[in-house]
Amino acid sequence: MRKADVYELGVKLFGIYLLFKAIDLTREVLSYLVILTKSSEMMDTPAQTGIFWISVLNLAIVALVSYLFVFRTRAVAKHICSTADYEESAKLSTEKRTIYEIALTLMGLVVIVWFLPDLGVKLKYLATPKPMGMPWMANDWDAVVALGVKVVVAFLAICYSRTIAGFLTKGGK
């Protein structure tokens, strides 16, 4: 394995992390969209509209960088690697696919540890009775859906780490 391959692994794994951040930012954009559409007096406020567009721009940038890091890894690695990195061999005893499998499993476990308790708290909050006249907020459900998606994707990353690792290393040989 060349030194450049190790850089490619790091770039691709960081792209997968940014994919999870994009899921979180999508919830934020949807929350601001609900606020803007439900409240006509806030719609006229430039500050609320500005915050919404900043959130959309943030999501777009994170999604674009995630796409570049996951699907255009070699092009990104060319910008951060020297020509010597493509010739110099890194002293690793494992293959790319094995490293991806390990990283996907660990990433899935970390995400579950971080977000499963939050999901439980949000579900508990939604299960408690609301006082009369207080409606459920759409962003309450958005948060539950976003956390649920993260946990499901983390479980899939753990269960299908070999398949995903095979997909990620498919063109890498």
Disulfide bonds with the S-S distance in Angstrom:
none
